[in-house]
Amino acid sequence: MSKNLVAYYSRKGENYFGGSIRSVAKGNTEYVAEYIAEAVGADIFEIETAEKYPDDYMRCTEVAKSELKNKARPGLKRELGSIAGYDNIFVCGPCWWGTYPMAVFTFAERFDWSGKKIFAVMTHEGSGMGSSERDLRDSCRGAEMADSIAISGSQAQSSEKTVSDWAKKCLG
């Protein structure tokens, strides 16, 4: 039987929702990651940065843009020891400037992805997958890139059926 992992980065606090900024206790991507984990019986790992991003949403976007421009790899609060025991890995994150937050690449680039099947998952407010699939494939050398899904962040909390059905289909 295949073993599954959901690795995700999600922003709590101020977030952008279809034209306005509001504060949330749980990030959009966290909802989606939990739905996937529940649907396919996966372990779940939250990717967290060692240094917290600014609470202010607009300031956070500036830091994220700078990290992308500089190809930064921010330090992580904690690391997952290994992915050796997993066959299928769902990599989830919000779309920040057209791709994953740089912390997702910090996470991804430290592993040997040979023989793994990866699924790109993106929450967004209009940009869809952006370049996240290509960027993830480049960071997870040796992995087989499988299906992907983009979920509108403002719809994330109510996307359980869509996300669960998709995740089960991926492994079916």
SERO-4910 file (N, C-alpha, C, O; in steps of 0.05 Angstrom, whole numbers):
BEGIN
 pado doro    nc1    nc2    nc3   cac1   cac2   cac3    cc1    cc2    cc3    oc1    oc2    oc3
  Met    A     17    -24      0      0      0      0     18     25      0     37     27     15
  Ser    A     10     44    -16     25     69    -19     23     86      7      2     86     20
  Lys    A     44    100     13     43    118     36     44    147     25     59    153      6
  Asn    A     27    164     36     22    191     25     30    212     46     27    209     70
  Leu    A     40    235     35     47    258     51     35    283     39     35    286     14
  Val    A     25    301     55     17    327     47     36    347     61     36    348     86
  Ala    A     51    362     46     69    382     57     58    409     47     52    413     24
  Tyr    A     54    428     66     41    453     58     53    477     73     63    475     96
  Tyr    A     51    500     60     57    525     72     30    541     70     17    541     50
  Ser    A     23    554     92     -2    569     92      1    594    110     14    593    130
  Arg    A    -11    616    101     -8    641    116    -33    646    133    -56    646    123
  Lys    A    -29    649    159    -50    657    177    -48    688    180    -28    700    172
  Gly    A    -69    700    191    -69    729    194    -80    742    170    -99    732    158
  Glu    A    -69    765    163    -80    781    140    -76    766    114    -53    757    107
  Asn    A    -98    762     99    -98    749     73   -115    765     54   -132    781     62
  Tyr    A   -110    761     28   -125    774      7   -148    756     -2   -144    733     -8
  Phe    A   -172    767     -3   -196    753    -11   -211    769    -31   -226    788    -24
  Gly    A   -208    763    -57   -224    776    -78   -227    806    -76   -249    816    -79
  Gly    A   -206    820    -72   -207    849    -72   -204    862    -45   -202    887    -43
  Ser    A   -205    846    -23   -202    859      3   -184    842     20   -179    818     15
  Ile    A   -173    854     41   -156    841     60   -171    836     85   -184    854     96
  Arg    A   -169    812     96   -181    806    121   -164    786    137   -148    772    125
  Ser    A   -168    786    162   -151    769    180   -165    742    184   -189    741    189
  Val    A   -149    721    183   -160    694    187   -142    679    206   -118    682    207
  Ala    A   -155    662    223   -140    646    242   -127    622    229   -107    611    240
  Lys    A   -138    614    207   -127    590    192   -124    598    163   -143    608    151
  Gly    A   -101    592    152    -96    599    124   -112    582    104   -119    560    110
  Asn    A   -116    593     80   -131    579     59   -118    553     52   -132    533     49
  Thr    A    -92    553     49    -78    528     40    -80    507     62    -81    483     56
  Glu    A    -81    515     87    -83    495    109   -110    479    106   -110    455    110
  Tyr    A   -131    493    100   -157    479     95   -154    458     73   -161    435     77
  Val    A   -143    466     51   -140    448     28   -122    424     35   -128    402     28
  Ala    A   -100    430     49    -81    408     57    -95    388     75    -92    364     72
  Glu    A   -110    398     94   -125    380    112   -145    363     97   -149    340    103
  Tyr    A   -159    375     78   -179    360     62   -165    337     47   -175    315     46
  Ile    A   -142    343     35   -127    322     20   -118    300     39   -122    276     34
  Ala    A   -106    307     62    -96    288     81   -119    269     91   -115    245     93
  Glu    A   -141    281     96   -164    265    106   -174    247     84   -181    224     89
  Ala    A   -175    257     59   -186    241     37   -169    217     30   -180    196     23
  Val    A   -143    219     32   -125    198     23   -110    185     46    -92    168     41
  Gly    A   -116    192     70   -102    180     93    -72    187     93    -55    169     97
  Ala    A    -66    212     89    -38    220     88    -28    232    114    -43    242    130
  Asp    A     -2    230    118     11    245    139     12    274    130     10    280    106
  Ile    A     14    293    148     14    321    141     37    335    155     43    330    178
  Phe    A     50    353    140     73    368    150     70    397    143     67    404    119
  Glu    A     70    415    163     68    444    157     96    455    154    113    453    172
  Ile    A    100    468    132    125    482    126    123    510    139    106    526    131
  Glu    A    140    516    158    139    542    172    167    554    171    187    541    174
  Thr    A    168    580    167    193    594    166    203    600    194    188    604    212
  Ala    A    230    600    197    242    606    222    236    635    230    230    641    253
  Glu    A    238    653    211    231    681    215    203    685    205    197    679    181
  Lys    A    186    696    221    159    701    214    157    724    193    172    743    194
  Tyr    A    139    720    174    135    742    154    120    765    168    107    760    189
  Pro    A    121    789    157    107    811    169     77    805    172     65    792    154
  Asp    A     65    814    194     36    810    198     20    826    177     -1    816    167
  Asp    A     29    849    170     16    866    150     17    852    122     39    846    113
  Tyr    A     -6    848    110     -7    833     84     10    846     63     25    833     49
  Met    A      7    873     60     22    887     38     52    885     43     67    882     24
  Arg    A     60    888     67     89    886     74     99    857     68    120    853     57
  Cys    A     82    838     75     89    810     69     93    805     39    112    791     31
  Thr    A     76    817     23     79    813     -6    105    825    -16    117    815    -35
  Glu    A    113    847     -4    139    860    -12    162    841     -5    181    838    -21
  Val    A    162    829     19    183    811     27    183    786      8    204    777      0
  Ala    A    159    776      2    157    753    -15    168    759    -43    181    742    -55
  Lys    A    162    783    -53    172    790    -80    203    792    -80    216    784    -99
  Ser    A    214    803    -58    243    805    -56    255    778    -54    276    773    -67
  Glu    A    243    760    -39    254    732    -37    254    719    -64    273    705    -71
  Leu    A    232    722    -79    230    710   -106    252    721   -124    266    706   -137
  Lys    A    254    747   -124    274    761   -141    303    751   -135    319    747   -153
  Asn    A    308    747   -109    335    739   -100    338    708    -98    359    699    -90
  Lys    A    317    694   -106    318    664   -104    325    655    -76    341    636    -72
  Ala    A    315    669    -56    321    664    -28    310    637    -20    291    626    -31
  Arg    A    323    625      0    314    600     12    313    605     42    332    599     56
  Pro    A    290    616     51    288    622     80    291    597     97    282    575     90
  Gly    A    302    601    121    305    579    139    278    570    149    259    585    150
  Leu    A    277    544    157    252    533    166    253    529    197    274    525    209
  Lys    A    229    532    208    226    529    237    233    500    246    246    496    266
  Arg    A    224    481    230    231    453    235    232    439    208    221    448    188
  Glu    A    245    416    207    249    402    182    237    374    185    236    362    206
  Leu    A    228    364    162    219    336    161    244    319    157    260    325    139
  Gly    A    248    299    173    272    283    172    278    270    145    300    270    136
  Ser    A    257    259    132    260    244    108    234    241     93    212    242    106
  Ile    A    235    237     67    211    230     52    214    202     41    197    193     25
  Ala    A    234    188     50    240    161     39    216    142     41    212    125     23
  Gly    A    200    144     61    178    125     65    153    132     50    133    118     52
  Tyr    A    153    154     35    129    163     21    131    157     -9    152    159    -22
  Asp    A    108    150    -21    106    145    -50     94    169    -64    104    177    -85
  Asn    A     74    181    -52     59    203    -64     61    227    -45     55    225    -21
  Ile    A     68    250    -57     71    274    -40     56    298    -53     62    305    -76
  Phe    A     38    308    -38     23    332    -46     37    356    -35     40    358    -10
  Val    A     45    375    -52     59    399    -43     40    422    -47     33    429    -70
  Cys    A     33    434    -25     11    455    -25     22    482    -16     39    483      2
  Gly    A     13    503    -29     20    529    -21      3    551    -34    -11    545    -54
  Pro    A      4    575    -24     -9    597    -37      7    608    -60     32    604    -60
  Cys    A     -5    620    -79      9    631   -102     19    659    -94      4    678    -90
  Trp    A     45    661    -91     58    686    -84     75    694   -108     96    682   -113
  Trp    A     66    714   -122     81    725   -145     84    703   -167    106    701   -179
  Gly    A     64    687   -170     63    668   -192     75    640   -186     77    624   -204
  Thr    A     83    635   -161     94    609   -154     91    605   -124     78    621   -110
  Tyr    A    102    583   -115    102    578    -86    118    598    -70    136    610    -82
  Pro    A    112    602    -44    130    617    -27    157    603    -27    159    579    -29
  Met    A    178    618    -25    206    608    -26    211    586     -5    228    569     -9
  Ala    A    197    587     17    200    567     38    193    539     28    205    519     38
  Val    A    175    537      9    168    511     -2    192    499    -17    197    475    -16
  Phe    A    208    516    -30    232    507    -44    254    500    -24    269    482    -29
  Thr    A    256    515     -2    274    507     19    269    479     28    287    462     30
  Phe    A    243    473     32    234    446     40    241    426     18    254    405     24
  Ala    A    234    431     -6    236    412    -28    265    405    -36    271    382    -42
  Glu    A    282    425    -36    309    421    -47    328    404    -30    350    399    -38
  Arg    A    319    397     -6    337    381     11    333    351      8    348    336     21
  Phe    A    314    343     -8    308    314    -10    315    302    -37    318    316    -57
  Asp    A    318    276    -36    321    260    -61    292    251    -68    280    236    -54
  Trp    A    283    260    -91    255    255    -99    253    232   -118    231    227   -129
  Ser    A    274    217   -123    273    194   -141    252    175   -133    250    167   -109
  Gly    A    235    167   -152    214    147   -147    189    158   -134    171    143   -128
  Lys    A    189    184   -129    165    196   -116    147    208   -137    155    217   -158
  Lys    A    121    207   -132    101    220   -149     92    245   -133     84    244   -110
  Ile    A     94    268   -147     86    293   -134     62    306   -147     58    304   -171
  Phe    A     46    320   -130     22    333   -139     24    362   -130     27    368   -106
  Ala    A     22    381   -148     23    409   -142     -5    419   -135    -24    414   -149
  Val    A     -6    433   -112    -32    444   -103    -27    474    -96     -9    481    -82
  Met    A    -44    491   -107    -40    520   -105    -67    533    -97    -88    527   -109
  Thr    A    -66    550    -77    -89    568    -71    -81    595    -83    -58    603    -82
  His    A   -101    609    -93    -96    634   -107   -120    652   -107   -142    643    -99
  Glu    A   -117    676   -116   -140    694   -119   -140    705   -148   -145    729   -152
  Gly    A   -135    688   -167   -138    695   -195   -115    687   -213   -117    688   -237
  Ser    A    -93    678   -201    -69    671   -218    -67    641   -224    -49    633   -238
  Gly    A    -85    625   -214    -84    597   -219    -58    584   -209    -48    591   -188
  Met    A    -47    566   -226    -23    552   -218      3    568   -223     24    562   -212
  Gly    A      1    590   -238     25    606   -244     46    587   -256     41    570   -272
  Ser    A     71    591   -247     93    574   -256    100    552   -235    121    540   -235
  Ser    A     81    548   -216     87    530   -194     93    501   -202    110    488   -190
  Glu    A     80    491   -223     85    463   -231    114    461   -241    128    442   -234
  Arg    A    122    479   -259    149    478   -270    169    482   -248    189    468   -247
  Asp    A    164    501   -230    183    507   -209    186    484   -189    208    478   -180
  Leu    A    163    471   -184    164    447   -166    179    424   -179    195    411   -166
  Arg    A    174    420   -204    188    399   -219    218    404   -219    234    385   -215
  Asp    A    226    429   -222    255    436   -222    267    431   -194    291    424   -192
  Ser    A    252    435   -173    262    432   -146    261    403   -136    276    396   -117
  Cys    A    245    387   -148    241    359   -139    252    340   -160    238    323   -171
  Arg    A    278    344   -166    290    328   -187    287    298   -182    292    288   -160
  Gly    A    279    284   -203    276    255   -201    247    246   -196    240    223   -199
  Ala    A    231    265   -188    203    259   -182    186    257   -208    194    270   -228
  Glu    A    165    242   -207    146    242   -228    124    263   -222    111    262   -201
  Met    A    122    283   -239    102    304   -235     75    293   -244     72    284   -267
  Ala    A     56    292   -226     29    281   -232     10    304   -235     17    326   -244
  Asp    A    -15    300   -228    -36    319   -231    -32    343   -212    -16    342   -193
  Ser    A    -46    365   -218    -45    389   -201    -73    400   -199    -91    394   -214
  Ile    A    -76    418   -179   -102    432   -175    -97    460   -164    -80    464   -148
  Ala    A   -113    478   -174   -113    506   -164   -140    511   -152   -161    507   -165
  Ile    A   -141    521   -128   -165    528   -113   -165    557   -106   -145    567    -95
  Ser    A   -186    571   -112   -189    599   -104   -187    601    -74   -202    587    -60
  Gly    A   -169    617    -64   -166    620    -35   -192    627    -20   -197    617      1
  Ser    A   -207    645    -33   -232    653    -20   -253    631    -20   -273    633     -6
  Gln    A   -248    610    -35   -266    586    -35   -254    562    -21   -266    541    -19
  Ala    A   -230    565    -10   -215    542      2   -231    529     24   -233    504     25
  Gln    A   -242    544     42   -256    533     65   -280    516     56   -287    496     69
  Ser    A   -292    523     34   -316    508     24   -309    489      1   -327    479    -12
  Ser    A   -284    483     -2   -275    466    -25   -271    436    -18   -260    422    -34
  Glu    A   -280    428      5   -274    401     14   -282    379     -6   -265    362    -12
  Lys    A   -306    380    -17   -314    359    -36   -297    359    -61   -287    338    -70
  Thr    A   -293    382    -72   -277    385    -97   -248    374    -92   -238    359   -108
  Val    A   -236    383    -70   -208    376    -64   -207    346    -57   -189    332    -67
  Ser    A   -225    336    -41   -225    308    -33   -228    290    -58   -214    270    -61
  Asp    A   -248    296    -74   -252    280    -99   -228    280   -117   -220    259   -127
  Trp    A   -215    303   -120   -191    305   -136   -169    288   -125   -156    273   -140
  Ala    A   -164    290    -99   -142    275    -86   -146    245    -89   -128    230    -95
  Lys    A   -171    236    -85   -177    207    -87   -173    198   -116   -163    176   -121
  Lys    A   -181    215   -135   -177    208   -164   -147    206   -171   -139    189   -186
  Cys    A   -131    223   -159   -102    223   -164    -90    196   -157    -72    187   -170
  Leu    A   -100    185   -135    -88    160   -125   -103    135   -134    -96    112   -128
  Gly    A   -126    140   -148   -143    117   -156   -135    103   -179   -148     84   -187
***
